[in-house]
């Protein structure tokens, strides 16, 4: 029987929402309810779900940052956790001091921490700021160091919450590579919460889908992610609007996503026509450094492509103005294959963590009506092989003139003569 690293039995976490003027008392809110599962040692488990599903609460309970209201949890081994910004580091201490503090917290000896120190600093890229209090770090620097500490100090169980929302693409790739090394080479147990479903599928053996504080599904990653995408997308209308609970924060809030073709938005489009994806959002003030984009994915969680605005201003990114904003991206005709697609929104400011990263998707159907041939139809009447169906240019490269038939025959005969000459 395999060792069990984590066993949760009927976990529940209740918060008292207090009183309001309109009611005598608001009902208690259960962030987690009746959550039971087991994780074997060395497994990599993804945790997915919409905002407010209970993912972060579960990780805080497992990390012993908060106690459960009901149920119990058994954890075997040392736990290293990287949750939201502000967890795990003391703001008044320097980067150097926090590295040692975190190591001591998870039960490491100072001599063991010292052996890992140079590797931690190099990975995080904060050599010049080691003796600066971390309260002066940017959120990106803070999280880079926090991830490096959590990943390099060899905990038996590593708990990670949205680490791939940190920093630029190069560092995110570094993080994913390190997590893969921790999982495959060091054989550590990993719990990985992320809206980046492609990363979840690449990294995780099994995945848990939380919904309203309960486990909706827990099993094979590809199956769970596929069903999650189907349930979180709007019916295939090509439109999603929010009047309340809009994705975002006090600085910026997503209000609508609409997919159009020839000014029509009915959720079913022809591949021979341009598509436009329009984002409507509200900003509290002018926001330099704003990044707005999306990942286009299949309903099985396979990313077709990712895109962000590509006409930067002087600071490297576009600038939102105060109030309502409307931005549009065009997907060219003759690119997408037949199938069902999901637009997964992403919004951030500069290199800070994502403000919106999935959680709400817009679905649409593509009908193939370009590049259709008898050959493709003999294979599948509705689509071509592959995720995309582009029409590409082919050109013959000029080369030496071919020998005419007589010359070829002469050459062959001459070769035969030479072969039999004594």
C-alpha positions as CSV (number, residue, x, y, z in Angstrom):
1,X,0.0,0.0,0.0
2,X,1.3,3.4,-0.9
3,X,2.1,6.0,1.8
4,X,-0.6,8.6,2.3
5,X,0.9,12.1,2.5
6,X,-2.4,14.0,3.1
7,X,-5.7,12.6,4.4
8,X,-8.6,14.9,4.8
9,X,-11.9,13.8,6.4
10,X,-15.1,15.9,6.2
11,X,-13.2,19.2,6.3
12,X,-15.3,22.3,6.8
13,X,-14.4,25.9,7.3
14,X,-17.1,28.4,8.4
15,X,-16.9,32.2,8.5
16,X,-19.3,34.4,10.4
17,X,-20.3,37.2,8.1
18,X,-21.8,39.3,10.9
19,X,-24.9,41.5,11.0
20,X,-26.3,43.9,8.4
21,X,-28.8,46.7,8.6
22,X,-31.2,44.9,6.3
23,X,-31.3,41.6,8.2
24,X,-30.9,40.6,11.9
25,X,-28.0,38.3,11.0
26,X,-26.4,37.1,7.9
27,X,-26.1,33.3,7.5
28,X,-22.8,31.7,8.2
29,X,-20.7,31.2,5.1
30,X,-19.1,27.8,4.6
31,X,-15.9,28.2,2.5
32,X,-15.4,24.5,2.7
33,X,-17.9,21.7,3.5
34,X,-17.6,17.9,3.7
35,X,-14.2,17.8,1.9
36,X,-12.6,14.4,2.0
37,X,-9.7,13.1,0.0
38,X,-6.4,11.3,0.1
39,X,-3.1,12.2,-1.6
40,X,-0.3,9.6,-1.9
41,X,3.3,10.5,-1.3
42,X,5.0,11.7,-4.5
43,X,1.8,12.6,-6.3
44,X,1.2,16.0,-8.0
45,X,-2.3,17.2,-7.5
46,X,-4.0,20.1,-9.3
47,X,-6.7,22.1,-7.6
48,X,-9.0,24.1,-9.9
49,X,-12.2,26.0,-9.6
50,X,-13.8,29.4,-10.1
51,X,-13.0,32.4,-7.8
52,X,-14.6,31.8,-4.4
53,X,-14.7,28.0,-4.9
54,X,-12.6,27.4,-1.7
55,X,-9.2,26.6,-3.2
56,X,-7.2,29.1,-1.2
57,X,-9.1,28.2,2.0
58,X,-8.3,24.6,1.5
59,X,-4.6,25.3,1.1
60,X,-4.6,27.5,4.2
61,X,-6.1,24.7,6.2
62,X,-3.6,22.2,4.9
63,X,-0.8,24.6,5.6
64,X,-2.1,25.1,9.2
65,X,-2.4,28.8,8.6
66,X,-6.1,28.5,9.7
67,X,-7.9,25.7,11.6
68,X,-10.8,23.9,10.2
69,X,-14.3,24.4,11.7
70,X,-15.2,20.8,11.2
71,X,-13.4,17.5,10.2
72,X,-9.7,16.7,10.5
73,X,-6.6,16.5,8.3
74,X,-3.5,14.3,8.7
75,X,-0.3,15.4,7.0
76,X,2.9,13.3,6.9
77,X,6.1,15.3,6.6
78,X,7.3,18.9,6.4
79,X,5.1,21.4,4.5
80,X,6.4,24.3,2.4
81,X,3.7,26.7,1.2
82,X,3.6,29.6,-1.1
83,X,0.2,31.2,-1.0
84,X,-0.8,34.8,-1.7
85,X,1.5,37.8,-1.4
86,X,2.1,38.6,2.3
87,X,2.1,35.0,3.5
88,X,5.3,33.5,4.9
89,X,7.7,36.5,4.9
90,X,8.1,39.1,7.6
91,X,8.0,42.5,5.9
92,X,10.5,44.2,8.2
93,X,13.2,41.5,7.7
94,X,15.6,41.4,4.7
95,X,15.5,38.9,2.0
96,X,18.4,37.1,3.6
97,X,16.8,36.9,7.0
98,X,13.5,35.7,5.5
99,X,15.2,32.8,3.7
100,X,16.6,31.5,7.1
101,X,13.3,32.2,8.9
102,X,11.3,30.2,6.4
103,X,13.8,27.3,6.6
104,X,13.6,27.2,10.4
105,X,9.7,27.3,10.2
106,X,9.6,24.1,8.2
107,X,12.1,22.4,10.5
108,X,15.4,22.7,8.6
109,X,18.8,23.2,10.3
110,X,20.7,26.4,9.7
111,X,23.6,24.5,8.1
112,X,21.2,22.9,5.6
113,X,19.7,26.2,4.7
114,X,23.2,27.6,4.2
115,X,23.9,24.9,1.6
116,X,20.8,25.9,-0.4
117,X,21.3,29.7,0.0
118,X,23.2,30.5,-3.2
119,X,20.9,28.4,-5.3
120,X,17.8,30.1,-3.8
121,X,19.2,33.6,-4.5
122,X,20.3,32.8,-8.0
123,X,17.0,31.3,-9.0
124,X,15.1,34.4,-7.6
125,X,17.4,36.9,-9.2
126,X,17.5,39.2,-6.2
127,X,21.2,39.2,-5.5
128,X,21.4,43.0,-5.2
129,X,18.5,43.3,-2.8
130,X,19.3,40.5,-0.2
131,X,19.8,43.0,2.6
132,X,16.8,45.1,1.8
133,X,13.6,44.7,3.8
134,X,11.1,42.7,1.7
135,X,8.4,45.3,2.3
136,X,10.3,47.4,-0.2
137,X,10.3,44.7,-2.8
138,X,7.9,44.9,-5.8
139,X,5.2,42.2,-5.7
140,X,7.1,40.3,-8.5
141,X,10.4,40.3,-6.6
142,X,8.7,39.3,-3.4
143,X,6.9,36.3,-5.1
144,X,10.0,35.2,-7.0
145,X,12.0,35.0,-3.8
146,X,9.1,33.3,-2.0
147,X,8.7,30.7,-4.7
148,X,12.5,30.0,-4.7
149,X,12.5,29.5,-1.0
150,X,9.5,27.2,-1.0
151,X,10.8,25.1,-3.9
152,X,14.5,24.8,-2.8
153,X,14.2,24.1,0.9
154,X,13.2,20.5,0.3
155,X,9.8,20.2,2.1
156,X,8.1,16.8,1.9
157,X,4.9,18.5,0.7
158,X,4.9,21.6,-1.4
159,X,1.7,23.7,-1.6
160,X,1.6,26.3,-4.3
161,X,-1.2,28.8,-5.0
162,X,-1.1,30.6,-8.4
163,X,2.7,30.8,-8.7
164,X,2.5,31.0,-12.5
165,X,0.8,34.4,-12.2
166,X,4.1,35.8,-11.1
167,X,6.6,37.7,-13.2
168,X,7.3,37.6,-16.8
169,X,6.9,34.6,-19.2
170,X,10.6,33.5,-18.8
171,X,10.3,33.3,-15.0
172,X,7.0,31.6,-15.2
173,X,8.6,28.9,-17.4
174,X,11.4,28.7,-14.9
175,X,8.9,28.1,-12.1
176,X,7.1,25.4,-14.0
177,X,10.4,23.7,-14.8
178,X,11.4,23.8,-11.1
179,X,8.0,22.4,-10.0
180,X,8.4,19.6,-12.5
181,X,11.9,18.8,-11.1
182,X,10.5,18.8,-7.5
183,X,7.8,16.4,-8.6
184,X,9.7,14.0,-10.8
185,X,13.3,14.0,-9.5
186,X,12.9,14.8,-5.8
187,X,9.6,12.8,-5.6
188,X,7.9,15.4,-3.5
189,X,4.2,15.7,-3.0
190,X,2.8,18.8,-4.6
191,X,-0.6,20.6,-4.4
192,X,-0.8,23.1,-7.2
193,X,-3.6,25.6,-7.5
194,X,-3.8,27.5,-10.8
195,X,-6.1,29.0,-13.4
196,X,-3.5,28.1,-16.0
197,X,-5.1,24.8,-17.1
198,X,-2.4,24.0,-19.6
199,X,0.2,24.1,-16.8
200,X,-2.1,21.9,-14.6
201,X,-2.4,19.3,-17.4
202,X,1.4,19.3,-18.0
203,X,2.3,19.0,-14.4
204,X,-0.4,17.1,-12.4
205,X,-1.2,13.4,-12.1
206,X,-4.7,14.0,-10.7
207,X,-6.8,17.1,-10.3
208,X,-9.5,18.2,-7.8
209,X,-12.3,20.5,-9.0
210,X,-13.8,22.5,-6.1
211,X,-17.2,24.2,-6.5
212,X,-18.9,26.2,-3.7
213,X,-16.6,24.7,-1.1
214,X,-17.2,21.1,-2.1
215,X,-15.4,18.6,-4.2
216,X,-17.2,18.3,-7.5
217,X,-14.7,16.0,-9.2
218,X,-11.3,14.4,-8.3
219,X,-9.6,12.1,-10.7
220,X,-7.6,12.0,-14.0
221,X,-6.4,15.5,-14.8
222,X,-7.4,15.6,-18.5
223,X,-10.9,14.3,-17.7
224,X,-11.5,16.7,-14.8
225,X,-10.1,19.7,-16.6
226,X,-12.2,19.0,-19.7
227,X,-15.4,18.7,-17.7
228,X,-14.5,21.9,-15.8
229,X,-14.1,23.9,-18.9
230,X,-17.4,22.7,-20.3
231,X,-19.3,23.7,-17.1
232,X,-17.6,27.1,-16.6
233,X,-18.1,28.4,-20.1
234,X,-21.3,30.2,-21.0
235,X,-23.6,28.4,-23.4
236,X,-22.1,28.7,-26.9
237,X,-23.4,32.2,-27.5
238,X,-20.1,34.0,-27.9
239,X,-21.1,36.5,-25.2
240,X,-20.5,36.8,-21.5
241,X,-21.6,39.8,-19.4
242,X,-21.4,40.6,-15.7
243,X,-23.7,42.8,-13.7
244,X,-22.3,41.6,-10.3
245,X,-19.4,39.4,-9.1
246,X,-17.4,40.6,-12.1
247,X,-13.8,39.3,-12.4
248,X,-11.2,41.8,-11.2
249,X,-10.6,44.1,-8.2
250,X,-11.0,47.7,-7.1
251,X,-8.6,48.9,-9.8
252,X,-10.0,47.1,-12.8
253,X,-13.1,45.0,-13.5
254,X,-14.0,42.9,-16.5
255,X,-17.6,43.7,-17.6
256,X,-18.1,41.8,-20.9
257,X,-16.4,39.5,-23.5
258,X,-18.0,39.1,-26.9
259,X,-17.0,37.1,-29.9
260,X,-18.3,38.6,-33.3
261,X,-18.1,37.7,-36.9
262,X,-19.4,40.3,-39.5
263,X,-21.0,42.1,-36.6
264,X,-23.0,39.0,-35.8
265,X,-22.8,37.4,-32.3
266,X,-24.7,34.1,-32.2
267,X,-22.0,31.8,-31.0
268,X,-21.6,29.9,-34.4
269,X,-19.1,31.3,-36.9
270,X,-17.6,30.4,-40.3
271,X,-13.9,29.8,-40.5
272,X,-13.6,31.9,-43.7
273,X,-14.5,35.1,-41.9
274,X,-12.5,37.2,-39.5
275,X,-13.5,36.9,-35.8
276,X,-13.2,39.8,-33.3
277,X,-12.9,39.2,-29.6
278,X,-14.1,42.4,-27.7
279,X,-13.2,43.1,-24.0
280,X,-15.3,45.6,-22.1
281,X,-13.9,46.6,-18.7
282,X,-14.0,49.4,-16.2
283,X,-10.9,51.1,-14.7
284,X,-10.8,53.2,-11.5
285,X,-8.1,55.5,-13.0
286,X,-5.7,55.7,-15.9
287,X,-3.7,52.5,-15.7
288,X,-0.3,52.6,-17.5
289,X,1.2,49.1,-18.0
290,X,-2.1,47.4,-18.4
291,X,-2.0,43.9,-20.0
292,X,-5.3,42.5,-21.5
293,X,-5.3,39.3,-23.4
294,X,-6.7,35.8,-23.6
295,X,-5.9,32.1,-24.1
296,X,-7.9,30.3,-26.8
297,X,-8.5,26.7,-25.6
298,X,-10.4,23.6,-26.6
299,X,-13.0,22.1,-24.3
300,X,-10.4,19.5,-23.4
301,X,-8.1,22.2,-22.0
302,X,-5.6,22.2,-24.9
303,X,-4.3,25.7,-25.5
304,X,-4.5,26.7,-29.2
305,X,-2.7,30.1,-28.7
306,X,-2.3,33.0,-26.2
307,X,-2.4,36.6,-27.2
308,X,-2.1,40.0,-25.5
309,X,-2.3,43.6,-26.9
310,X,0.7,44.1,-29.2
311,X,0.8,47.9,-29.8
312,X,2.6,49.1,-26.7
313,X,3.0,52.6,-25.6
314,X,6.1,54.3,-24.3
315,X,6.1,52.2,-21.1
316,X,5.9,48.9,-23.0
317,X,2.1,48.3,-22.6
318,X,-1.1,50.0,-23.6
319,X,-2.7,52.5,-21.2
320,X,-6.3,52.2,-20.0
321,X,-8.3,55.4,-19.3
322,X,-10.5,56.0,-16.3
323,X,-14.0,54.6,-16.7
324,X,-15.3,52.3,-19.4
325,X,-12.8,50.8,-21.9
326,X,-13.4,48.6,-25.0
327,X,-10.6,46.7,-26.7
328,X,-10.8,44.4,-29.7
329,X,-8.6,41.6,-31.0
330,X,-9.0,40.2,-34.5
331,X,-8.5,36.5,-35.2
332,X,-7.8,36.2,-39.0
333,X,-10.0,34.2,-41.3
334,X,-8.7,30.9,-42.5
335,X,-6.9,30.0,-39.2
336,X,-9.2,28.0,-36.9
337,X,-10.4,24.5,-37.5
338,X,-13.9,23.3,-36.9
339,X,-14.7,22.7,-33.2
340,X,-15.7,24.3,-29.9
341,X,-13.4,27.0,-28.5
342,X,-13.2,28.8,-25.2
343,X,-11.9,32.4,-24.7
344,X,-10.1,32.4,-21.3
345,X,-9.5,36.1,-20.2
346,X,-6.3,37.4,-18.6
347,X,-5.7,40.9,-17.2
348,X,-2.7,42.2,-15.3
349,X,-0.8,45.5,-14.6
350,X,2.8,45.5,-15.6
351,X,4.7,42.5,-14.2
352,X,2.4,42.1,-11.2
353,X,0.4,38.9,-10.7
354,X,-2.7,38.4,-12.8
355,X,-5.8,40.2,-11.6
356,X,-8.0,38.1,-13.9
357,X,-6.7,34.7,-15.1
358,X,-9.4,32.4,-16.2
359,X,-12.3,31.5,-13.9
360,X,-14.9,32.8,-16.5
361,X,-14.8,31.7,-20.1
362,X,-16.8,32.4,-23.3
363,X,-17.6,29.6,-25.6
364,X,-18.2,29.5,-29.4
365,X,-18.5,27.1,-32.2
366,X,-16.4,27.2,-35.4
367,X,-17.7,25.7,-38.7
368,X,-15.1,24.9,-41.3
369,X,-15.8,26.4,-44.7
370,X,-12.3,27.2,-46.0
371,X,-9.7,24.9,-47.4
372,X,-12.3,22.1,-47.7
373,X,-11.4,19.3,-50.2
374,X,-12.5,15.9,-51.1
375,X,-9.5,14.5,-49.3
376,X,-10.3,16.2,-46.0
377,X,-13.9,15.3,-46.3
378,X,-13.0,11.6,-46.8
379,X,-11.4,11.7,-43.4
380,X,-13.9,13.8,-41.5
381,X,-16.8,15.6,-43.1
382,X,-16.5,18.5,-40.6
383,X,-12.9,19.3,-39.9
384,X,-9.3,18.8,-40.9
385,X,-6.7,17.0,-38.7
386,X,-5.1,19.3,-36.2
387,X,-6.0,22.3,-33.9
388,X,-5.8,24.8,-36.7
389,X,-6.6,24.7,-40.4
390,X,-4.5,27.4,-42.2
391,X,-4.1,27.7,-45.9
392,X,-0.3,28.1,-46.4
393,X,1.7,29.1,-49.5
394,X,3.8,26.5,-51.3
395,X,6.5,27.3,-53.8
396,X,8.6,25.0,-56.0
397,X,12.3,25.8,-55.5
398,X,14.1,26.0,-58.9
399,X,16.9,23.5,-59.2
400,X,19.2,21.9,-61.9
401,X,17.5,20.8,-65.1
402,X,16.7,17.1,-65.0
403,X,18.5,14.8,-67.5
404,X,16.3,13.8,-70.4
405,X,15.3,10.2,-70.8
406,X,18.0,9.4,-73.3
407,X,20.8,10.9,-71.2
408,X,19.6,9.0,-68.2
409,X,19.5,5.7,-70.2
410,X,23.1,6.4,-71.5
411,X,24.3,7.0,-67.9
412,X,22.7,3.8,-66.7
413,X,24.2,1.8,-69.6
414,X,27.6,3.3,-69.1
415,X,27.6,2.4,-65.4
416,X,26.6,-1.2,-66.3
417,X,29.5,-1.4,-68.8
418,X,32.0,-0.3,-66.2
419,X,30.6,-2.8,-63.7
420,X,31.3,-5.8,-66.0
421,X,34.6,-4.6,-67.6
422,X,37.4,-7.0,-66.4
